[in-house]
Amino acid sequence: MNAYSHRTWIPFYLVSFGTLSMAVFRSMDGLTLVGSLILVSGALAIIFMTIQAEVTRNTEKRELLEVLSKKMKSAGDSRDSGAK
């Protein structure tokens, strides 16, 4: 997986920053720590699902490229053997 892919890292940082900011402001206002923990755990779940979807998409893409390269290689071999 490309670690610099914007599809994964931009939402990761936005969700993390937003959630931590909200948790800090909730704690400063005197709201319960439980609410802040629920907020952070929800953000972690969203981040996990985003990364899992990205890994799945990358795996499917790699498998498709392997199948296509095998087909192209076999098509090239059959063309070369017919020309002889």
Buried (B, 14 or more C-beta within 10 A) or exposed (E): EEEEEEEBBEBBEEBBEEBBEBBEEBEEEEEEEEEBEEBBEEBEEBBEEBBEEBEEBBEEEEEEEEEEEEEEEEEEEEEEEEEE
